[in-house]
Amino acid sequence: MRVGFIGLGIMGKPMSKNLLKAGYELVVLSKNKGAAELVAAGAVQANTPKEVAEKADIIITMLPNSPEVKEVVLGPDGVIEGAKPGCVVVDMSSIAPLASQEIAGRLAEKGIHMLDAPVSGGEPKAIEGTLSVMVGGSEEVFDKCYDVMKAMAASVVRTGDIGAGNVAKLANQIIVAINIAAMSEALVLAAKVGVKPELVFQAIRGGLAGSTVLDAKAPLVMDRYFEPGFRINLHIKDLSNVLETSQEVGVPLPLTSSVMEMMQELTANDMGDCDHSSLIRYYEKLAGIEVSRQR
């Protein structure tokens, strides 16, 4: 089975490498230099999404947001122009659920199947091949693509029909954002009253307050390492999709709205390309304290 992969950024490049390691033939397309590295590892490079689709049975997209996915899949020289009936588009981007349904509807007119399959875990888990994948689409198509997705992930779960994968991802991004905010409040409080944040982290991580977010982000914060595993700008994009969807269905999300405002303030202060753990800097500025490992 030949797999096409479009979008070789922070997440897409390591995901593609794991497909090669799993033995899949790979056709790649990227606007950045990631394609050359994949070609050196054995992939075939294509020049357009249409060409990727012509050469692949399953076409994976890993792109920033809904407009980019629509352009690559449905636009001129897009996937829809090259894919054969029976092919599957697996969109692993994080986009609005209604956009997934719209794209899937257009593809279905040509006999092309689709899964929306956004991921969670950030760059470290993309490199390890231990992502969590949340999938929307028919059970038959899910079963056909399961092994391909599992080559990049520790967990692959079908959550329902088209759009359900991105609904699950929106829920994930709400929880991650609010967890980082809660961690930031707690560690800033500890630092302000003179208790070492490292010891607070060690004390609480095994209890009810422990979480994957805490384990992943607290050490980075205390080491003052804010290189992007997942950029604030991308989390803002996801929360924009969350709030847009919540307005469409009439669900109030006051905590999400508050964290969104904090992230937007950081972006206004040139931190949009920093890791989302930089949310702690919002609290540090208010409290006049910096959270770091105290020797």
N, C-alpha and C positions, 0 to 999 in steps of 0.2 A: 504493500500500500504506500502510495506517495502522498506526502503531506505538504501543503503549501503554508507558509508563515509570512504574514505581512505585519511589520512593525517590530523592529529590533532595538527597542530602547532599554531602559533599566531592567524591565521585566522580560521583554520579549527575547532578548539575546540569550540569557541563561536558560529560558524555557526551550528555545530552539536547540541549544546545545544538548539538553537532556533528551530531546527527541532523537538527535543523532546518536547519542550514547545508547539509546534503546534500540537502535538498528533501523530506524525509519529513513527512507529516502526523503530528502527535504528540498523544497524549492522556496527561496527566500526573496523578499523585497523589502527594502528599507530606504528612508531618506538620509539616514546617517551612515557612518562607516561600518556599522555592525555587520553588513552583508559580506564584506570582504573577509572578515574573520570566520564567518560561517562557511564561506566558499572554500577557504583554506582547510577547513575541517571536513569537507566532503559534500557540502550543499551545492545546489545549482542556483545560480542567480537569475532572476527574471527582471524585466524592465518595467512592467506594468502589472496592475492587479489582474487584468484580463489574461495576461500570459501565465501568471501564477495559477489561475483557475484552469487554464487549458491543460496544464501539466500535472494537476493534482486531483486526488479523489476526495480529500478533506482539506478545506482551506480555513486556516486559523487567522483571525485578525486580533491584534493587540494594540489598540490605538487610544488616543487621549480621551475622546468624548463622542457623543452622538453624531455631530456634523462630519467628523473625520470618517467614522464608520460608514455613514450614508454615502459619502463621496467615494470611498474606496470600493464599496460593494455595489452601489447603484449608479455611480457617475460614469462619465465618458471613460472608456477603456477599463471599466470596472469589472469586478468579479462576475457580475451577472451576465456580462457579454461573453465570458470565456468558459463558464462552468457548464458541464454537461448535466442533463437531467439525471437525478439520482445522487449527484454530488451533495456534500454537506458543507455548509459554512458554519464554523464554530467561532462565534464572536466572544473572545475572552476579555474584551474591554469592559470597563464599568460605565454603562450608559443608562439613559432613562428607560424604564420598562416599556413605555408606549412606543419609543423609538425602535426597540427590539421587535415589537409586534408589527410595526409598519414595515420594517426591512424584511421580516420573515414573510409577510403577506406578498410583497413584490417578488421575492424569490420563488415562492410557491407557484406563482403564475407561470414560471418557467420550468416547473418540476424540480426545483432545487430545494433541499431541506435546510433547516437552520436550527442551531442550538444557541441560546444565550448562556454563556458560561464564565461569568466574572470570577476572579480569583482573590484570595486574601493570603497574606503572609509576607508581602514586601520582598525586596531584593534578596535578603538572606535565604528565605525559603524557596525563592525561584531558583537560586543557585543550587541549593541542596536537592531540589526536586521534591519538596515536601509541602507544596501549596495546598490550600483548601479551595476546591472548585465547587461553585453553586450553579446548578444547571437547570435551565428551563427548556422544554421541548418534548416531543413525543418519546415514549419509552423505547420504541423500536430504534429510533435514530440515536438516542442516548446509548443504548446497548452497542450499536455499531461503532460508536466513537469512544466508548469507555476506556479501552486499553490505551488509545492515543493520549487521552487526558490523564490517565493514571501514570503515564511515563513522566509527567511533570509534577505529580501531586501525591500527597499522602492520603488525601480525602477527596472523593468525587461523589457528590450527592445530588440526585435529581430532586428538585423542590416543586415541580409542577410543569405546566405548559409554558409556551414561549412568554417571556417576561418575568417568570417566577424566579429565574436565576438572579436577575438584576434586582428584584424585590428583596431577595435574601441578602444581596450585597449591600443594598441601602441600609438594611437593618444592621449588618455587620459594621458599616462605617459610622452609624450613629453610636454604637456601643464602643467602638475604638476611640472615637473623638471624645466622648464623655469620660471614658476611662483615663485618657491622657490628661484631661482637665482635672479630674479628681486626684490623680497622682501628683499633678503639679501643685494643687492647693495643699495637699498633705505634706509634701517635701519642703515647700516654701515655709509652711508653718513650723515644721521641725527645725529648719535652719534658723529661722528668725528667733526662736526661743532658745537656741544654743544646743540642741540635740543633734548629733551627727546623723545626716540623712542616710548614710550607708547602714548605720545600725538600725534605724527605723525600717529601712527596706528589708534587712535580714530578719527583723522581728515579725513583720507582718506578711511576708511573702508566702509563708506556709499556712496561713489562716484564711478566713473567709475573704479578706481583702486581696489575697493573692490572685494573679491573673497572668495570662500570656503577655498582655500589654505591659503590665508592671515589670515582668522579668525581662522583656525585650527593651523597654525604653528607659527604666530608671538607671541602669548602669551607664547608658550612653549620656544621659543628662548629667550624671555626676562626674563623668569624664569630659564633659563639655564638648562632646562630639556630635555635631549637628549636620554632618554630611548626609545628603538625602538617601534614605532607604525608601521613603515615600514622602514626596514633597508636600508642603503646606498647600501650594497652588492646586495640586491634584486632589487633596482632601476637600478643599473648597469646592472644586468641581463636583465631587461626589455629594457633598452636602447641599449644593445647589439642586442637584437631581432629587435628593431626599425631600427638600422643602417644596420643590415644584410638584412632586408626586403627592405630598401631604396636602397641599392646597387643592389639588384636583379631587382628592377623595374625602377631604374635610376632616383631617386628623391634626390637632394642634401638637406641635413639638417644641415646647418652650426651652428645654435644655439644649437641644440641637441648635436652635436659633441663637442662643447665647454664645455657644462655642463658635458658631459661624462668624459672629461679630468679632470675637477675639482673634480668629485666624485672619480675618480681613484687615484688622489693625496691624498685625504682624506683616502682612503683605504690603501694606502702605508704608511700612518701615523697612522695605527691601529684604524681607526674610521669606518671601514666597517660595524661593528655591531651596530653602532649608528643610530638614526633616520635620515632620509634624510634631515630633517631641519638643521642638522649639516653642511650642505653646507655653512651656514653663517660663519662657522669657517675659510673657505678658504678665504673669503673676510676680515674677522677680522685680520687674519695673515698678509695680504697684507697692510692693513691700520693701523695696530698697535693699534686697539681699540676693546673693547668688548661691544656688545649690551646687555644691561640689564635694568631692571626697575630702574630708578633713583629716590631715595626718596628725 
